[in-house]
């Protein structure tokens, strides 16, 4: 009976995976009545079928966190409009385990709704998925799946974003990470003013977690910038905000290189929730560094765990499993059979439980550290070191200039070859033919 090492064993860094890696792999069946913590349930009470996918998801994230890997996160879907950032995403990011994230412009836009001055007058509420959408439109209710809110929320958010983008600190060319850091600071001030809970961008600004958006024009933050650009064309009022996409992509590569060359583990892990552009942007630094910039010794993610509803047969990036990403160099070819998993599920159904289990385990390690001391704890339970790493996080945004300078220095060594490889015998185009 062959061992399913791609799903049931781990080779990166040893640990529990070596026990699971024997052949044949024995399924663990433990009654739920005998477990006391959520992480125990995920480990021991989900032996097979869909539950087995969730168990493997838990095991790999547990290993990656325990080994102290800097993690990246990709999240698509309306996580802020739905309030999922309050429920589980912000608590996960607040651990300090994640180095940077990739998401959508819409996530950043909807993040500000609950901090608007009139937010109490326009509460979010549940609506029927298969209800009367024409009636909702007549009532000026916006629907996102089963979430409803007043159209005035969008109009108020548009006013807020427009006012913010005209502030002095935005009147220059900047990367999207800079813009979202500044926007997070503005959101945080608004949240304090109106006693709203901390949102996603405010948390990322506080912890200096870079926030990347691969399709910035595909969202309402940029739509409002477009409005201001058009007004500037009409009335001549200066409007200087502009995105520097070249530098932003270079910045993402600099952070990835930091993970491979300077982090304690010299490796990175990633958690991908959904698919689309956020997923692709999150995976692009590796081929950008190795294939495009031609730097040596560039490896893909050591751990890659994703949750997606897209069927693998649809040919989309959303459904692309980590094994396929290996062929592009985005995931490490030497470890992927034991350190990757693609879970066919809606991440909103899974992540609250997985995040709670991770936090429960961290809290248990914290209690043990107080009782026995950190040195003794780390010797007896090596994974505790990764779980209890500095909660202030990696603060990569604070180091962005330094890390980009290091990457530029590395590219300089390859510049003559890159210039040579940037030439191609182009066919004569229409303009050349006319001459």
VEXVO-421513 format. One record per residue (C-alpha): residue number from 0; residue in one letter; x, y, z. Coordinates in nm, 3 decimals. Example, Ala and Ser with C-alpha at 12.3 -4.5 7.8 and 13.67 -1.06 7.14 Angstrom:
<rs>
<r 0 A <1.230 -0.450 0.780>> <r 1 S <1.367 -0.106 0.714>> 
</rs>
This chain:
<rs>
<r 0 X <0.000 0.000 0.000>> <r 1 X <0.176 0.319 -0.111>> <r 2 X <0.206 0.608 0.131>> <r 3 X <0.027 0.928 0.036>> <r 4 X <0.327 1.137 0.128>> <r 5 X <0.187 1.438 -0.055>> <r 6 X <-0.093 1.462 0.200>> <r 7 X <0.010 1.278 0.514>> <r 8 X <0.380 1.331 0.575>> <r 9 X <0.612 1.620 0.635>> <r 10 X <0.980 1.638 0.556>> <r 11 X <1.055 2.010 0.608>> <r 12 X <1.215 2.046 0.948>> <r 13 X <1.115 1.704 1.082>> <r 14 X <0.871 1.711 1.372>> <r 15 X <0.547 1.519 1.386>> <r 16 X <0.556 1.458 1.011>> <r 17 X <0.820 1.189 1.049>> <r 18 X <0.580 0.992 1.267>> <r 19 X <0.302 1.032 1.013>> <r 20 X <0.533 0.941 0.727>> <r 21 X <0.551 0.567 0.796>> <r 22 X <0.400 0.330 0.540>> <r 23 X <0.116 0.255 0.541>> <r 24 X <-0.023 0.569 0.703>> <r 25 X <-0.250 0.487 0.992>> <r 26 X <-0.564 0.695 1.034>> <r 27 X <-0.622 0.838 1.380>> <r 28 X <-0.968 0.786 1.523>> <r 29 X <-1.027 0.953 1.858>> <r 30 X <-1.372 1.015 2.007>> <r 31 X <-1.467 1.381 2.036>> <r 32 X <-1.563 1.304 2.396>> <r 33 X <-1.197 1.245 2.477>> <r 34 X <-1.051 1.569 2.343>> <r 35 X <-1.052 1.892 2.538>> <r 36 X <-0.907 2.152 2.302>> <r 37 X <-0.998 2.253 1.947>> <r 38 X <-0.650 2.177 1.814>> <r 39 X <-0.682 1.823 1.953>> <r 40 X <-1.012 1.782 1.769>> <r 41 X <-0.863 1.896 1.438>> <r 42 X <-0.567 1.665 1.491>> <r 43 X <-0.750 1.351 1.601>> <r 44 X <-1.120 1.358 1.509>> <r 45 X <-1.116 1.425 1.133>> <r 46 X <-0.977 1.101 0.990>> <r 47 X <-1.099 1.109 0.631>> <r 48 X <-1.302 1.254 0.342>> <r 49 X <-1.358 1.630 0.361>> <r 50 X <-1.261 1.623 0.726>> <r 51 X <-0.927 1.474 0.627>> <r 52 X <-0.854 1.778 0.414>> <r 53 X <-0.923 2.006 0.711>> <r 54 X <-0.700 1.789 0.932>> <r 55 X <-0.412 1.816 0.683>> <r 56 X <-0.467 2.190 0.653>> <r 57 X <-0.438 2.217 1.030>> <r 58 X <-0.131 1.993 1.051>> <r 59 X <0.061 2.188 0.787>> <r 60 X <-0.022 2.529 0.934>> <r 61 X <0.068 2.396 1.277>> <r 62 X <0.405 2.276 1.144>> <r 63 X <0.478 2.599 0.957>> <r 64 X <0.397 2.814 1.259>> <r 65 X <0.587 2.583 1.492>> <r 66 X <0.897 2.598 1.273>> <r 67 X <0.888 2.977 1.288>> <r 68 X <0.841 3.029 0.914>> <r 69 X <0.753 3.384 0.812>> <r 70 X <0.415 3.345 0.643>> <r 71 X <0.250 3.540 0.364>> <r 72 X <-0.126 3.552 0.321>> <r 73 X <-0.344 3.591 0.015>> <r 74 X <-0.713 3.669 0.068>> <r 75 X <-0.976 3.728 -0.197>> <r 76 X <-1.345 3.783 -0.143>> <r 77 X <-1.531 4.039 0.071>> <r 78 X <-1.357 3.965 0.399>> <r 79 X <-1.402 4.318 0.534>> <r 80 X <-1.754 4.385 0.411>> <r 81 X <-1.861 4.058 0.575>> <r 82 X <-1.680 4.136 0.901>> <r 83 X <-1.459 3.829 0.879>> <r 84 X <-1.155 4.042 0.957>> <r 85 X <-1.304 4.108 1.299>> <r 86 X <-1.390 3.742 1.350>> <r 87 X <-1.064 3.566 1.262>> <r 88 X <-0.836 3.746 1.012>> <r 89 X <-0.722 4.027 1.240>> <r 90 X <-0.658 3.791 1.535>> <r 91 X <-0.447 3.576 1.300>> <r 92 X <-0.243 3.869 1.171>> <r 93 X <-0.197 4.009 1.520>> <r 94 X <0.013 3.705 1.616>> <r 95 X <0.316 3.843 1.429>> <r 96 X <0.347 3.528 1.219>> <r 97 X <0.269 3.696 0.884>> <r 98 X <0.522 3.906 0.694>> <r 99 X <0.296 4.058 0.426>> <r 100 X <-0.044 4.008 0.265>> <r 101 X <-0.199 4.024 -0.079>> <r 102 X <-0.565 4.116 -0.126>> <r 103 X <-0.802 4.328 -0.337>> <r 104 X <-0.876 4.697 -0.364>> <r 105 X <-1.234 4.617 -0.263>> <r 106 X <-1.117 4.465 0.066>> <r 107 X <-0.932 4.789 0.141>> <r 108 X <-1.231 5.003 0.039>> <r 109 X <-1.496 4.817 0.242>> <r 110 X <-1.262 4.812 0.542>> <r 111 X <-1.358 5.171 0.621>> <r 112 X <-1.737 5.143 0.630>> <r 113 X <-1.789 5.075 0.999>> <r 114 X <-1.576 5.374 1.103>> <r 115 X <-1.771 5.638 0.909>> <r 116 X <-1.934 5.913 1.114>> <r 117 X <-2.285 5.787 1.040>> <r 118 X <-2.204 5.415 1.057>> <r 119 X <-2.449 5.361 1.346>> <r 120 X <-2.733 5.477 1.122>> <r 121 X <-2.647 5.220 0.854>> <r 122 X <-2.583 4.885 1.022>> <r 123 X <-2.492 4.577 0.822>> <r 124 X <-2.757 4.306 0.832>> <r 125 X <-2.843 3.963 0.696>> <r 126 X <-3.043 3.927 0.374>> <r 127 X <-3.168 3.623 0.186>> <r 128 X <-2.935 3.491 -0.082>> <r 129 X <-3.227 3.399 -0.304>> <r 130 X <-3.460 3.682 -0.207>> <r 131 X <-3.609 3.967 -0.409>> <r 132 X <-3.312 4.167 -0.535>> <r 133 X <-3.538 4.408 -0.724>> <r 134 X <-3.704 4.500 -0.396>> <r 135 X <-3.363 4.545 -0.233>> <r 136 X <-3.266 4.780 -0.515>> <r 137 X <-3.586 4.983 -0.463>> <r 138 X <-3.494 5.002 -0.094>> <r 139 X <-3.139 5.111 -0.188>> <r 140 X <-2.995 4.806 -0.015>> <r 141 X <-2.665 4.670 -0.145>> <r 142 X <-2.628 4.292 -0.125>> <r 143 X <-2.308 4.086 -0.105>> <r 144 X <-2.422 3.723 -0.090>> <r 145 X <-2.615 3.724 0.241>> <r 146 X <-2.493 4.063 0.367>> <r 147 X <-2.700 4.377 0.324>> <r 148 X <-2.621 4.744 0.384>> <r 149 X <-2.753 5.083 0.279>> <r 150 X <-2.630 5.238 -0.043>> <r 151 X <-2.553 5.548 0.164>> <r 152 X <-2.263 5.352 0.311>> <r 153 X <-2.096 5.339 -0.029>> <r 154 X <-2.167 5.706 -0.097>> <r 155 X <-2.025 5.802 0.241>> <r 156 X <-1.718 5.587 0.184>> <r 157 X <-1.667 5.751 -0.156>> <r 158 X <-1.671 6.093 0.010>> <r 159 X <-1.425 5.979 0.275>> <r 160 X <-1.183 5.822 0.024>> <r 161 X <-1.202 6.127 -0.202>> <r 162 X <-1.124 6.359 0.089>> <r 163 X <-0.834 6.141 0.206>> <r 164 X <-0.676 6.115 -0.139>> <r 165 X <-0.666 6.496 -0.161>> <r 166 X <-0.466 6.525 0.162>> <r 167 X <-0.105 6.649 0.130>> <r 168 X <0.065 6.316 0.212>> <r 169 X <-0.100 6.155 -0.092>> <r 170 X <0.007 6.419 -0.347>> <r 171 X <0.296 6.226 -0.497>> <r 172 X <0.384 5.908 -0.679>> <r 173 X <0.400 5.613 -0.441>> <r 174 X <0.365 5.239 -0.422>> <r 175 X <0.035 5.081 -0.331>> <r 176 X <0.184 4.961 -0.005>> <r 177 X <0.263 5.322 0.087>> <r 178 X <-0.087 5.432 -0.008>> <r 179 X <-0.248 5.156 0.202>> <r 180 X <-0.018 5.229 0.495>> <r 181 X <-0.129 5.592 0.484>> <r 182 X <-0.492 5.490 0.435>> <r 183 X <-0.464 5.252 0.730>> <r 184 X <-0.344 5.543 0.945>> <r 185 X <-0.647 5.748 0.833>> <r 186 X <-0.881 5.455 0.903>> <r 187 X <-0.728 5.414 1.250>> <r 188 X <-0.795 5.780 1.331>> <r 189 X <-1.153 5.744 1.211>> <r 190 X <-1.197 5.428 1.420>> <r 191 X <-1.072 5.605 1.731>> <r 192 X <-1.299 5.901 1.662>> <r 193 X <-1.612 5.687 1.632>> <r 194 X <-1.513 5.409 1.874>> <r 195 X <-1.519 5.149 1.597>> <r 196 X <-1.318 4.826 1.626>> <r 197 X <-0.977 4.814 1.461>> <r 198 X <-1.002 4.729 1.093>> <r 199 X <-0.770 4.536 0.864>> <r 200 X <-0.564 4.826 0.725>> <r 201 X <-0.536 4.990 1.065>> <r 202 X <-0.396 4.667 1.209>> <r 203 X <-0.153 4.626 0.919>> <r 204 X <-0.040 4.988 0.960>> <r 205 X <0.012 4.936 1.334>> <r 206 X <0.219 4.624 1.275>> <r 207 X <0.387 4.754 0.954>> <r 208 X <0.257 4.459 0.750>> <r 209 X <0.280 4.551 0.379>> <r 210 X <-0.051 4.518 0.193>> <r 211 X <-0.029 4.440 -0.179>> <r 212 X <-0.310 4.472 -0.433>> <r 213 X <-0.230 4.325 -0.772>> <r 214 X <-0.526 4.486 -0.952>> <r 215 X <-0.554 4.832 -0.794>> <r 216 X <-0.775 4.973 -1.072>> <r 217 X <-1.035 4.702 -1.009>> <r 218 X <-1.189 4.861 -0.701>> <r 219 X <-1.356 5.168 -0.560>> <r 220 X <-1.052 5.326 -0.397>> <r 221 X <-0.906 5.377 -0.742>> <r 222 X <-1.245 5.467 -0.891>> <r 223 X <-1.254 5.765 -0.658>> <r 224 X <-0.898 5.853 -0.755>> <r 225 X <-1.011 5.844 -1.118>> <r 226 X <-1.286 6.093 -1.030>> <r 227 X <-1.033 6.330 -0.875>> <r 228 X <-0.805 6.291 -1.178>> <r 229 X <-1.094 6.381 -1.411>> <r 230 X <-1.187 6.687 -1.202>> <r 231 X <-0.824 6.799 -1.212>> <r 232 X <-0.833 6.778 -1.591>> <r 233 X <-1.145 6.996 -1.595>> <r 234 X <-1.071 7.267 -1.340>> <r 235 X <-0.692 7.259 -1.323>> <r 236 X <-0.678 7.195 -0.951>> <r 237 X <-0.364 6.997 -0.873>> <r 238 X <-0.402 6.629 -0.797>> <r 239 X <-0.071 6.449 -0.759>> <r 240 X <-0.157 6.099 -0.639>> <r 241 X <-0.017 5.827 -0.865>> <r 242 X <0.070 5.461 -0.817>> <r 243 X <0.419 5.333 -0.890>> <r 244 X <0.351 4.973 -0.995>> <r 245 X <0.712 4.904 -1.094>> <r 246 X <0.842 4.985 -0.749>> <r 247 X <0.556 4.798 -0.581>> <r 248 X <0.634 4.474 -0.764>> <r 249 X <1.003 4.526 -0.690>> <r 250 X <0.914 4.575 -0.324>> <r 251 X <0.728 4.243 -0.313>> <r 252 X <1.037 4.074 -0.458>> <r 253 X <1.257 4.239 -0.196>> <r 254 X <1.044 4.097 0.083>> <r 255 X <1.051 3.750 -0.071>> <r 256 X <1.429 3.769 -0.102>> <r 257 X <1.449 3.873 0.263>> <r 258 X <1.256 3.560 0.357>> <r 259 X <1.492 3.336 0.161>> <r 260 X <1.821 3.505 0.257>> <r 261 X <1.777 3.687 0.588>> <r 262 X <1.493 3.539 0.791>> <r 263 X <1.576 3.291 1.066>> <r 264 X <1.437 2.998 0.866>> <r 265 X <1.570 3.103 0.523>> <r 266 X <1.233 2.991 0.388>> <r 267 X <0.875 3.115 0.360>> <r 268 X <0.530 2.965 0.393>> <r 269 X <0.203 3.090 0.248>> <r 270 X <-0.167 3.063 0.325>> <r 271 X <-0.392 3.126 0.025>> <r 272 X <-0.762 3.194 0.084>> <r 273 X <-0.956 3.193 -0.241>> <r 274 X <-0.781 3.264 -0.568>> <r 275 X <-0.774 3.527 -0.839>> <r 276 X <-0.527 3.813 -0.858>> <r 277 X <-0.436 3.814 -0.485>> <r 278 X <-0.320 3.453 -0.514>> <r 279 X <-0.119 3.518 -0.831>> <r 280 X <0.045 3.832 -0.691>> <r 281 X <0.139 3.641 -0.378>> <r 282 X <0.314 3.373 -0.585>> <r 283 X <0.485 3.601 -0.839>> <r 284 X <0.799 3.711 -0.649>> <r 285 X <0.971 3.375 -0.699>> <r 286 X <0.957 3.369 -1.082>> <r 287 X <1.026 3.743 -1.086>> <r 288 X <1.346 3.687 -0.890>> <r 289 X <1.463 3.367 -1.057>> <r 290 X <1.334 3.376 -1.416>> <r 291 X <1.301 3.747 -1.489>> <r 292 X <1.579 3.900 -1.277>> <r 293 X <1.789 3.586 -1.298>> <r 294 X <1.910 3.577 -0.938>> <r 295 X <2.068 3.252 -0.819>> <r 296 X <1.946 3.025 -0.538>> <r 297 X <1.583 3.136 -0.542>> <r 298 X <1.335 2.882 -0.413>> <r 299 X <0.959 2.879 -0.390>> <r 300 X <0.744 2.855 -0.080>> <r 301 X <0.839 2.573 0.155>> <r 302 X <0.480 2.546 0.278>> <r 303 X <0.178 2.625 0.061>> <r 304 X <-0.171 2.573 0.201>> <r 305 X <-0.471 2.695 0.008>> <r 306 X <-0.850 2.682 0.041>> <r 307 X <-1.045 2.727 -0.280>> <r 308 X <-1.390 2.648 -0.417>> <r 309 X <-1.269 2.643 -0.779>> <r 310 X <-1.258 2.296 -0.938>> <r 311 X <-0.912 2.190 -1.048>> <r 312 X <-1.040 2.111 -1.398>> <r 313 X <-1.142 2.469 -1.482>> <r 314 X <-0.789 2.571 -1.574>> <r 315 X <-0.796 2.888 -1.368>> <r 316 X <-0.529 3.017 -1.135>> <r 317 X <-0.785 3.004 -0.855>> <r 318 X <-0.798 2.625 -0.881>> <r 319 X <-0.427 2.572 -0.951>> <r 320 X <-0.292 2.336 -0.681>> <r 321 X <0.052 2.382 -0.525>> <r 322 X <0.187 2.093 -0.732>> <r 323 X <0.115 2.285 -1.053>> <r 324 X <0.284 2.592 -0.903>> <r 325 X <0.597 2.378 -0.858>> <r 326 X <0.638 2.368 -1.237>> <r 327 X <0.653 2.748 -1.236>> <r 328 X <0.906 2.752 -0.953>> <r 329 X <0.659 2.921 -0.716>> <r 330 X <0.657 2.631 -0.467>> <r 331 X <0.963 2.437 -0.355>> <r 332 X <1.004 2.122 -0.566>> <r 333 X <1.190 1.931 -0.297>> <r 334 X <0.928 1.961 -0.023>> <r 335 X <0.590 2.012 -0.191>> <r 336 X <0.481 1.648 -0.166>> <r 337 X <0.480 1.675 0.211>> <r 338 X <0.424 2.043 0.284>> <r 339 X <0.138 2.153 0.059>> <r 340 X <-0.237 2.105 0.049>> <r 341 X <-0.527 2.240 -0.155>> <r 342 X <-0.853 2.218 0.037>> <r 343 X <-1.173 2.225 -0.173>> <r 344 X <-1.384 2.439 0.058>> <r 345 X <-1.521 2.783 0.134>> <r 346 X <-1.256 2.934 0.358>> <r 347 X <-1.518 3.122 0.562>> <r 348 X <-1.642 2.782 0.684>> <r 349 X <-1.298 2.661 0.789>> <r 350 X <-1.077 2.949 0.899>> <r 351 X <-1.259 3.052 1.220>> <r 352 X <-1.197 2.706 1.366>> <r 353 X <-0.839 2.677 1.239>> <r 354 X <-0.744 3.023 1.366>> <r 355 X <-0.902 2.953 1.704>> <r 356 X <-0.710 2.626 1.727>> <r 357 X <-0.381 2.804 1.649>> <r 358 X <-0.452 3.068 1.912>> <r 359 X <-0.553 2.804 2.168>> <r 360 X <-0.224 2.624 2.114>> <r 361 X <-0.026 2.946 2.142>> <r 362 X <-0.205 3.034 2.466>> <r 363 X <-0.125 2.688 2.606>> <r 364 X <0.244 2.737 2.523>> <r 365 X <0.232 3.077 2.694>> <r 366 X <0.092 2.919 3.011>> <r 367 X <0.359 2.650 3.005>> <r 368 X <0.631 2.911 2.950>> <r 369 X <0.521 3.097 3.261>> <r 370 X <0.527 2.776 3.460>> <r 371 X <0.850 2.614 3.338>> <r 372 X <1.044 2.895 3.172>> <r 373 X <1.100 2.950 2.802>> <r 374 X <1.432 2.770 2.775>> <r 375 X <1.293 2.450 2.926>> <r 376 X <0.975 2.480 2.720>> <r 377 X <1.161 2.524 2.392>> <r 378 X <1.382 2.226 2.469>> <r 379 X <1.086 2.002 2.547>> <r 380 X <0.850 2.147 2.284>> <r 381 X <1.053 2.301 1.996>> <r 382 X <0.735 2.417 1.821>> <r 383 X <0.670 2.656 2.109>> <r 384 X <0.954 2.876 1.982>> <r 385 X <0.772 2.937 1.655>> <r 386 X <0.435 2.987 1.821>> <r 387 X <0.579 3.232 2.074>> <r 388 X <0.792 3.435 1.833>> <r 389 X <0.785 3.812 1.882>> <r 390 X <0.422 3.923 1.839>> <r 391 X <0.534 4.263 1.710>> <r 392 X <0.600 4.081 1.385>> <r 393 X <0.853 4.135 1.107>> <r 394 X <0.759 4.499 1.036>> <r 395 X <0.884 4.471 0.680>> <r 396 X <0.724 4.797 0.571>> <r 397 X <0.960 4.978 0.808>> <r 398 X <1.252 4.815 0.624>> <r 399 X <1.123 4.859 0.269>> <r 400 X <1.391 5.105 0.152>> <r 401 X <1.673 4.897 0.298>> <r 402 X <1.545 4.570 0.150>> <r 403 X <1.481 4.720 -0.193>> <r 404 X <1.834 4.862 -0.193>> <r 405 X <1.971 4.514 -0.123>> <r 406 X <1.770 4.367 -0.408>> <r 407 X <1.881 4.642 -0.646>> <r 408 X <2.242 4.567 -0.552>> <r 409 X <2.186 4.201 -0.635>> <r 410 X <2.026 4.292 -0.969>> <r 411 X <2.320 4.519 -1.053>> <r 412 X <2.545 4.212 -1.067>> <r 413 X <2.316 4.061 -1.329>> <r 414 X <2.257 4.381 -1.526>> <r 415 X <2.486 4.314 -1.827>> <r 416 X <2.327 3.975 -1.888>> <r 417 X <1.976 4.113 -1.831>> <r 418 X <2.039 4.389 -2.087>> <r 419 X <2.157 4.132 -2.337>> <r 420 X <1.856 3.910 -2.274>> <r 421 X <1.619 4.205 -2.319>> <r 422 X <1.685 4.212 -2.695>> <r 423 X <1.485 4.013 -2.949>> <r 424 X <1.470 4.005 -3.333>> <r 425 X <1.130 4.170 -3.366>> <r 426 X <0.923 4.138 -3.681>> <r 427 X <0.878 4.458 -3.878>> <r 428 X <0.569 4.634 -3.748>> <r 429 X <0.325 4.857 -3.932>> <r 430 X <0.503 5.177 -3.830>> <r 431 X <0.841 5.049 -3.960>> <r 432 X <0.683 4.930 -4.284>> <r 433 X <0.536 5.275 -4.357>> <r 434 X <0.881 5.431 -4.329>> 
</rs>
